């Protein structure tokens, strides 16, 4: 029997570990930044690692996953799949910022039609090379992107406390007091073996109630 219990415990532990590893791996894949991108540096398009891109860099759009938030400066209506963030089924065509509003402050909500968010996928864009291609300016990177904020909310999630969670502690405390009072009454009224049996049963109940209280506190 002891061997069977050991096997069950070890198996359960391994299953939990596998599921935890799988969950952590999926989260890592959502957060990892891979590949390179062409960035305009000193008037020349230079290929750099995605992790070295900073806000203010001007990058050339290429098909694939966007790792940072961007505002389109020039382009031929790139097609973006936003289903990963918004659940939108159909791809959305974006357009460059209106140069007539160059004196206005950029707002991703107001200029949504010109914004590419991290986590979305660029399906189609211009195939022109260098500065002749579709260009966008990076506005946010890392945890400051739309995708980063979404992941932060998921990781910092706090379980909502229901009314039951707060009141159950009071109910268990009342039951514990009631068990103690009944135990005192039994010991004062009963005598002999019957007293010991009843007392033992009540002690078991008190232990179980105390364990439940400790679990919820």
C-alpha positions in Angstrom: 0.0 0.0 0.0 2.8 2.4 0.9 4.5 1.7 -2.5 1.3 2.4 -4.3 0.9 5.7 -2.4 4.5 6.6 -3.3 3.9 5.8 -7.0 0.7 7.9 -7.1 2.4 10.9 -5.4 5.4 10.8 -7.7 3.2 10.4 -10.8 1.0 13.3 -9.7 4.0 15.5 -9.1 5.5 14.7 -12.5 2.2 15.5 -14.2 1.9 18.8 -12.4 5.5 19.6 -13.3 4.9 18.9 -17.0 1.8 21.1 -17.2 3.7 23.9 -15.3 6.6 23.6 -17.7 4.3 23.7 -20.7 2.5 26.8 -19.4 5.9 28.6 -18.7 7.1 27.7 -22.2 4.0 29.1 -23.8 4.4 32.3 -21.8 8.1 32.5 -22.8 7.1 32.2 -26.5 4.7 35.1 -26.1 7.3 37.3 -24.5 10.5 36.4 -26.5 11.8 38.8 -29.1 13.6 37.2 -32.1 15.1 38.1 -35.4 16.4 41.3 -37.0 14.9 44.4 -38.5 16.1 47.1 -40.8 16.5 50.4 -39.0 17.4 53.8 -40.4 20.7 54.9 -38.8 22.7 57.8 -40.1 20.6 57.9 -43.3 21.3 54.3 -44.1 19.1 51.2 -43.5 21.0 48.9 -41.2 20.0 45.4 -40.0 19.9 45.2 -36.2 18.5 42.7 -33.6 14.9 43.3 -32.6 15.9 43.6 -29.0 18.2 46.6 -29.8 15.4 48.7 -31.3 14.4 51.7 -29.2 11.5 54.2 -29.4 12.2 56.8 -32.1 13.8 54.4 -34.5 12.5 54.3 -38.0 12.1 50.7 -39.3 11.2 49.1 -42.6 8.1 47.0 -42.4 8.4 43.3 -43.4 5.9 40.5 -43.2 5.8 38.8 -39.8 5.1 39.4 -36.2 5.5 43.0 -34.9 7.5 43.1 -31.7 6.9 46.8 -30.9 4.2 49.5 -31.3 4.7 51.6 -34.4 3.2 54.5 -36.3 3.3 54.2 -40.1 5.1 57.1 -41.8 5.0 56.0 -45.4 3.5 52.9 -47.1 1.1 51.4 -49.5 -1.7 50.3 -47.0 0.1 47.4 -45.3 -2.3 44.6 -44.3 -2.3 43.7 -40.5 -3.8 40.7 -38.7 -4.9 42.0 -35.3 -6.7 38.9 -34.1 -4.1 38.1 -31.5 -4.9 41.3 -29.6 -8.4 42.4 -30.6 -10.0 39.2 -31.8 -10.7 40.9 -35.1 -11.4 38.2 -37.7 -10.6 40.1 -40.9 -7.2 41.7 -41.5 -7.1 45.5 -41.3 -5.4 47.8 -43.9 -3.4 50.6 -42.4 -2.4 53.9 -43.8 0.4 56.4 -43.2 0.0 59.3 -40.8 -1.4 62.4 -42.5 1.4 64.9 -43.0 -1.1 67.7 -42.8 -1.3 66.9 -39.0 2.4 67.0 -38.4 2.0 69.7 -35.8 -0.4 67.5 -33.7 0.7 65.1 -31.0 0.5 61.4 -31.9 -2.2 59.4 -30.1 -2.5 55.7 -30.8 -6.2 55.8 -30.1 -6.9 58.8 -32.4 -4.5 57.6 -35.0 -5.5 53.9 -34.8 -5.7 53.6 -38.6 -2.0 54.3 -38.7 -0.9 52.3 -35.7 0.7 48.8 -35.7 0.6 47.2 -32.2 3.1 44.7 -30.9 1.7 41.1 -31.1 -0.1 41.7 -34.4 1.1 40.2 -37.7 2.0 42.1 -40.8 0.6 40.1 -43.7 1.3 42.3 -46.6 3.5 45.3 -47.2 5.6 46.9 -49.9 8.5 44.8 -51.2 10.6 47.9 -52.0 14.1 47.9 -50.4 15.6 50.5 -48.2 13.9 53.8 -47.6 11.6 53.2 -50.5 9.7 50.5 -48.6 7.0 50.9 -46.0 8.5 52.8 -43.0 7.2 53.2 -39.5 8.5 54.9 -36.4 8.8 52.9 -33.2 6.7 54.4 -30.3 6.9 51.7 -27.6 9.0 48.6 -26.9 9.1 45.8 -24.3 6.5 45.9 -21.5 5.3 49.3 -22.6 3.7 48.0 -25.8 0.1 46.9 -26.1 1.1 43.3 -25.9 3.4 44.0 -23.0 0.7 45.6 -21.0 -1.7 42.8 -21.7 0.9 40.2 -20.5 1.5 42.4 -17.4 -2.2 42.3 -16.6 -2.3 38.6 -16.9 0.8 38.0 -14.7 -0.4 40.5 -12.0 -3.9 39.1 -11.9 -5.4 39.0 -8.4 -8.2 36.6 -7.7 -11.5 38.5 -7.1 -12.8 38.1 -3.6 -16.4 37.1 -3.4 -18.7 37.7 -0.4 -18.5 34.0 0.3 -14.7 34.2 0.8 -15.0 36.7 3.6 -18.1 35.3 5.4 -17.0 31.7 5.4 -14.2 32.6 7.9 -16.7 33.9 10.3 -19.0 30.8 9.9 -16.1 28.5 10.5 -15.0 30.5 13.6 -18.6 30.2 15.0 -18.6 26.4 14.3 -15.3 26.1 16.1 -16.6 27.9 19.2 -19.7 25.8 19.1 -17.7 22.6 19.0 -15.6 23.8 22.0 -18.7 24.6 24.0 -20.3 21.2 23.2 -17.1 19.5 24.2 -17.2 21.2 27.6 -20.8 20.2 28.1 -20.1 16.6 27.2 -17.2 16.3 29.7 -19.3 17.9 32.5 -22.4 15.7 31.9 -21.1 12.3 30.7 -18.9 10.0 32.7 -16.8 6.9 32.1 -16.2 5.3 28.7 -19.0 7.1 26.9 -17.5 10.4 27.9 -14.1 9.4 26.4 -15.7 8.2 23.1 -17.8 11.4 22.7 -14.9 13.5 23.7 -12.7 11.8 21.1 -15.3 12.4 18.4 -15.6 16.0 19.2 -11.8 16.5 19.2 -11.8 15.0 15.7 -14.4 17.5 14.6 -12.6 20.4 16.2 -9.4 19.3 14.4 -11.1 19.2 11.0 -12.8 22.6 11.6 -9.5 24.1 12.7 -7.8 22.8 9.5 -10.5 24.3 7.4 -10.2 27.7 9.1 -6.4 27.6 8.6 -6.9 26.8 4.9 -9.1 29.8 4.3 -7.2 32.3 6.5 
